[in-house]
């Protein structure tokens, strides 16, 4: 299931708008095929060119008390199809106390999602009259609310206006689900911990490259596919390429990044096959539609250097209904009908058009 869809399902937004009719059944969403045999099969396949696109691995088990803790109420996670509806149930059952949202001490996919659900939960509490009873806490292992200052400043204004608590350098290390307690380590003071009780807990799990990659020859020391950040070609094996979350590209791991990378990778491989030097370079473009309310989005777009790389000729750090409608209606169409079919390589051509060719 796509990460944007999970965030929306967990906060009561209809799933239908994110999936075409042919993909809406639970069976289709969870798995498109079934294996009739449980026997493990291995085989070797020769190749001339190899593209690695294995995504990212969720490591709930690295938090003591998980994943078994999800069997208890009051706790959910939007990062797994098995736990996303538990977030919605925790929201519905909220009475009074701490609503805690976490961000781990690892790279993750869709890095805006951990705070999107916080903003949507706050909106839900206001809608149901529970906001005065909710102490909303965002405990993040990072040292800032967002990696790009322009958008971080805008988010901090929202956080202050809505009376949300943000604690930095706090990493979730244990969940005591039977007691409704979460244990956090202070990363600035290793070994120092804090126990917080919760009425609702949303967990963003630690993540890593898939196990199959970690010790493979194509991986770097951290386990990610080791590619050139401009061409996506492997640094050691010239006929191997990587794309998306499994790579060590120093940019945010999002679907928007993959779309932009796909256009570059298409050009790179075509030129390699012709024994030509790749000339088209990936600039690190990525995007994060930060949902800040049921009908508002800040559309963050930026490059490797953390510099805004905005498509539209207006300030995208402002909350806008238009950007929400684009995320809710246009982006799912682009994803299912264009990106997955290889027809969408990102909005670079639109950016040039809207900015009169200057960007």
C-alpha positions in Angstrom: 0.0 0.0 0.0 1.3 3.5 -0.8 2.5 5.6 2.1 0.2 8.6 1.3 -2.8 6.3 1.2 -1.9 4.8 4.6 -1.8 8.3 6.2 -5.2 9.1 4.8 -6.8 5.8 5.8 -5.6 6.2 9.3 -7.2 9.6 9.6 -10.6 8.7 8.0 -10.0 10.0 4.5 -11.6 7.8 1.9 -9.2 5.2 0.4 -11.2 5.2 -2.9 -9.6 8.3 -4.2 -6.1 6.9 -3.9 -6.8 3.5 -5.7 -8.3 2.9 -9.1 -11.3 0.6 -8.9 -9.3 -2.4 -10.0 -7.0 -2.0 -7.0 -9.4 -1.3 -4.2 -10.1 -4.8 -2.8 -8.0 -5.7 0.3 -6.8 -8.8 -1.5 -5.4 -6.8 -4.4 -3.9 -4.2 -2.2 -2.0 -6.6 0.0 -0.7 -8.9 -2.7 -1.2 -9.4 -6.4 -0.2 -13.0 -6.4 -0.4 -16.1 -4.3 2.2 -18.9 -4.1 0.7 -22.3 -4.0 3.8 -23.8 -2.5 5.7 -22.9 0.7 8.9 -24.4 -0.6 11.8 -22.0 -0.9 13.2 -21.8 -4.4 16.5 -20.3 -5.5 17.9 -19.9 -8.9 20.6 -18.0 -10.8 19.7 -15.7 -13.7 22.3 -14.3 -15.9 22.0 -10.7 -17.0 23.6 -8.0 -19.2 22.2 -5.2 -17.1 20.7 -5.2 -13.7 18.4 -2.6 -12.1 17.9 -2.9 -8.3 14.7 -1.5 -6.9 14.0 -3.4 -3.7 12.7 -0.6 -1.6 13.2 -0.4 2.1 12.7 -2.7 5.1 10.6 -2.0 8.1 12.3 -3.0 11.4 9.6 -2.9 14.0 11.4 -5.6 16.0 14.3 -3.2 16.7 11.9 -1.5 19.2 11.6 -3.7 22.3 8.0 -4.8 22.7 7.1 -4.6 19.0 5.6 -5.9 16.8 3.7 -8.0 19.4 2.6 -4.7 21.1 0.3 -4.0 18.2 -2.1 -6.6 19.6 -2.9 -4.1 22.4 -5.2 -1.1 21.8 -4.2 2.5 21.7 -1.2 1.9 19.3 -0.9 2.0 15.6 1.5 2.6 12.7 0.8 4.0 9.2 3.8 2.2 7.7 2.2 -1.2 7.6 -1.0 -2.4 6.0 -1.4 -4.6 9.1 -1.3 -1.7 11.6 -2.7 1.3 9.7 -6.3 0.7 10.7 -5.1 0.4 14.4 -4.1 4.1 14.1 -7.7 5.0 13.1 -9.1 2.9 15.9 -6.8 4.6 18.5 -8.0 8.0 17.2 -11.6 7.0 17.6 -11.1 5.6 21.1 -9.1 8.5 22.4 -10.4 9.9 25.6 -7.8 12.0 27.4 -4.1 12.1 27.8 -0.9 12.0 25.7 -1.1 11.4 21.9 2.5 10.6 21.0 4.0 10.5 17.5 7.5 9.2 16.8 10.3 9.5 14.2 13.2 7.0 14.4 16.9 7.3 14.3 17.3 5.8 10.8 16.6 6.8 7.2 12.9 6.3 6.4 10.6 6.4 3.4 8.2 9.4 3.2 9.8 11.3 6.0 6.9 13.7 6.2 4.4 11.0 7.1 5.2 10.8 10.9 4.2 14.4 11.3 1.4 14.4 8.7 -0.6 12.0 10.9 0.1 14.3 13.9 -1.5 17.3 12.1 -4.5 15.1 10.9 -5.0 13.7 14.4 -5.0 17.2 15.9 -7.7 18.2 13.3 -9.7 15.1 14.2 -9.5 15.9 17.9 -10.8 19.4 17.2 -13.6 18.0 15.1 -14.7 15.6 17.8 -14.3 18.1 20.7 -11.4 16.2 22.3 -8.7 18.7 21.5 -8.7 20.3 25.0 -8.1 16.8 26.5 -5.2 15.9 24.1 -1.6 16.6 24.9 0.0 16.1 21.4 3.7 15.2 21.4 6.0 14.7 18.5 9.2 12.9 19.6 11.7 12.9 16.8 15.3 11.5 16.7 16.2 14.3 14.4 17.5 17.7 15.5 15.0 19.7 13.4 11.3 19.4 12.3 12.2 19.3 8.6 15.5 19.2 6.7 14.8 22.3 4.5 14.7 25.6 6.4 12.0 27.2 4.3 9.5 24.5 5.1 10.7 23.9 8.6 10.0 27.6 9.5 6.5 27.2 8.1 5.9 24.0 10.0 7.1 25.5 13.3 4.6 28.3 12.9 1.8 25.7 12.6 3.2 23.8 15.6 3.1 26.9 17.7 -0.3 28.0 16.6 -1.8 24.6 17.4 0.0 24.1 20.7 1.9 21.0 19.7 4.9 19.8 21.7 8.0 18.8 19.8 11.0 17.1 21.5 14.1 16.6 19.5 16.8 13.9 19.7 14.3 11.5 21.3 14.4 8.0 19.9 11.7 5.3 20.7 13.5 2.2 22.1 10.7 0.4 23.9 6.9 0.1 24.0 5.2 -1.3 27.1 1.9 -1.8 25.4 0.3 -3.5 28.4 1.0 -0.4 30.5 0.5 2.1 27.7 4.1 3.4 28.2 6.7 4.4 25.6 10.4 4.6 26.5 12.7 7.1 24.7 16.4 7.5 24.7 18.0 11.0 24.6 20.4 10.8 21.7 22.4 13.8 23.1 22.9 11.8 26.3 23.2 8.1 25.4 21.8 5.9 28.1 19.5 8.5 29.4 15.8 7.5 29.0 12.4 8.9 29.6 9.1 7.0 30.1 6.0 8.6 28.8 2.4 7.3 29.3 0.1 7.5 26.3 -3.5 7.3 25.4 -2.5 7.0 21.8 0.8 6.1 20.2 1.7 6.3 16.5 5.0 4.4 15.8 7.2 5.1 12.8 9.5 2.1 12.8 13.3 2.1 12.2 14.1 1.2 8.6 17.0 -0.3 6.7 17.9 -1.7 3.3 16.5 -5.2 2.7 18.5 -8.0 4.3 19.3 -9.5 0.9 21.3 -6.4 0.1 23.1 -5.7 3.3 26.0 -8.1 2.8 25.9 -8.2 -1.0 28.7 -6.9 -3.2 26.5 -4.1 -4.5 26.0 -2.5 -1.1 28.0 0.2 0.7 29.1 -0.1 4.3 25.6 0.9 5.5 23.9 -1.7 3.3 22.5 0.5 0.7 23.0 0.0 -3.1 26.1 2.1 -3.8 25.3 4.3 -6.9 26.6 7.5 -8.5 24.3 10.2 -7.2 24.0 11.9 -10.6 23.6 8.9 -13.0 22.3 6.1 -10.7 25.0 3.8 -12.1 26.7 1.5 -9.6 30.1 2.9 -8.5 31.9 -0.5 -9.1 29.8 -2.5 -11.5 29.1 -0.5 -14.7 26.2 -2.7 -15.8 24.3 -2.4 -12.4 22.0 0.4 -11.5 19.9 1.3 -8.5 16.7 3.4 -8.0 14.6 4.4 -5.1 14.6 3.7 -1.4 17.2 0.9 -1.5 20.0 3.2 -2.8 22.4 5.5 -0.9 21.3 8.6 -2.8 21.5 11.5 -0.4 17.9 12.7 -0.8 14.6 12.0 0.8 13.1 8.6 0.0 9.8 9.4 -1.8 7.7 8.4 -4.8 8.4 11.8 -6.3 12.2 11.1 -6.0 11.7 7.8 -7.8 9.7 9.4 -10.6 12.5 11.9 -11.2 15.2 9.1 -10.9 13.3 7.0 -13.5 13.8 9.5 -16.2 17.5 9.8 -15.4 17.9 6.1 -15.2 16.2 5.5 -18.6 18.6 8.0 -20.2 21.6 6.6 -18.4 21.0 2.9 -19.4 20.2 3.9 -23.0 23.6 5.7 -23.3 25.5 2.9 -21.5 24.1 0.4 -24.0 25.4 2.6 -26.8 28.8 2.9 -25.1 28.1 6.6 -24.6 28.7 8.8 -21.6 25.6 9.8 -19.7 25.0 13.5 -19.8 21.7 13.9 -18.0 22.2 14.3 -14.3 19.9 13.7 -11.3 19.9 16.8 -9.1 18.3 15.0 -6.1 14.8 16.3 -6.7 12.3 15.0 -4.2 8.9 16.2 -3.0 6.9 15.8 0.2 3.3 17.0 0.2 3.0 17.9 3.9 -0.7 17.4 4.8 -1.3 19.9 7.7 -5.1 19.6 7.9 -8.0 17.8 6.2 -7.9 20.2 3.3 -4.5 21.9 3.4 -1.0 20.9 2.1 2.4 22.5 2.1 4.1 21.1 -1.0 7.8 20.8 -0.2 10.1 20.3 -3.2 13.9 20.4 -3.0 17.2 19.1 -4.2 20.4 17.4 -2.9 21.5 20.7 -1.3 18.3 21.2 0.6 17.4 24.1 -1.7 13.7 24.6 -2.6 13.1 23.4 -6.2 9.4 24.4 -6.5 7.3 23.7 -9.5 4.7 26.4 -9.2 5.3 30.2 -9.4 4.1 30.9 -5.9 5.3 30.3 -2.4 4.8 26.6 -1.7 5.6 26.9 2.0 2.1 28.3 2.5 -0.7 26.0 3.4 -3.0 25.8 0.4 -6.2 24.1 -0.6 -5.0 23.9 -4.2 -2.0 21.8 -3.2 -4.3 19.5 -1.2 -6.6 19.0 -4.1 -3.6 18.2 -6.3 -2.3 15.7 -3.8 -5.7 14.1 -3.3 -6.9 14.0 -7.0 -4.0 14.5 -9.4 -1.1 12.6 -7.7 -2.9 9.3 -7.4 -3.7 9.5 -11.1 -0.1 10.3 -12.0 1.1 7.4 -9.9 -1.2 4.6 -11.1 -1.6 5.7 -14.8 1.7 7.4 -15.6 4.6 6.7 -13.2 4.1 3.0 -12.9 3.9 2.7 -16.7 7.0 4.7 -17.2 5.3 7.9 -18.6 6.1 10.2 -15.7 9.6 11.4 -14.9 8.8 14.2 -12.6 7.6 17.8 -13.0 10.9 19.3 -14.3 9.3 20.3 -17.6 6.4 22.0 -15.8 8.8 23.9 -13.6 10.7 25.2 -16.6 7.4 26.3 -18.2 6.0 28.0 -15.0 9.3 29.7 -14.3 9.8 30.8 -18.0 12.7 28.4 -18.5 14.8 29.9 -15.7 14.7 26.9 -13.3 
